[in-house]
Amino acid sequence: MVSVEPPGTYVLILHLSGEANISIGRLGTFGLPVGYYLYVGSARGPGGLRARLQRHLRREKPQHWHIDYLLSISNVVEVWSTVSPRRLECLWAQVLLKMPGAHTPALRFGSSDCGCPTHLIHFTSQPSLQLFGRHLRASGLGHRLSTDSAGERHYPLSDSRR
């Protein structure tokens, strides 16, 4: 019997320590300033949230998704996630875009299959999970969030990115 892992939604918090120009396939080339980039994604396949996050955290992989290009030049500093069969990716991106200090660095990044302007949001300083949770609740989206930081692991994630 094949084990099916639960689906979910996640936010990768990446830090870019120097300005960069990045070419992302047909999406185009973008100039990215120093700072924190929050990428909202979902995992709906049979490997679920665990497999998707493990893939994102591996250094060696083919560049398939938009986020793969940014992952190759930045460092993952934290991961926020929730297990849920609901599609929350677009709602979370909308909430992040409304938070103080949010900027849209690359239109259509990670959102080529939906109507969102982007699923990549830039901040000059790292937003906290608590602030995001408050904004989610204020938007009527109360979900249990977990974090992967400072050694706390809710899914066995690869340490190769740290």
QUIWOCOR-V618299 format. One record per run of one state. SS is the DSSP state (2 for helix, 1 for strand, 0 for the rest). FROM is the first residue (numbers start at 0). TO is the last residue. If there is no record, write none. Layout:
ss: <SS & SS>
from: <FROM & FROM>
to: <TO & TO>
This chain:
ss: <0 & 1 & 0 & 1 & 2 & 1 & 0 & 1 & 0 & 2 & 0 & 2 & 0 & 1 & 0 & 2 & 0 & 1 & 0 & 1 & 0 & 2 & 0 & 1 & 0 & 2 & 0>
from: <0 & 7 & 16 & 19 & 24 & 27 & 32 & 34 & 43 & 47 & 57 & 65 & 71 & 74 & 83 & 88 & 97 & 102 & 103 & 119 & 123 & 128 & 138 & 145 & 148 & 158 & 161>
to: <6 & 15 & 18 & 23 & 26 & 31 & 33 & 42 & 46 & 56 & 64 & 70 & 73 & 82 & 87 & 96 & 101 & 102 & 118 & 122 & 127 & 137 & 144 & 147 & 157 & 160 & 161>
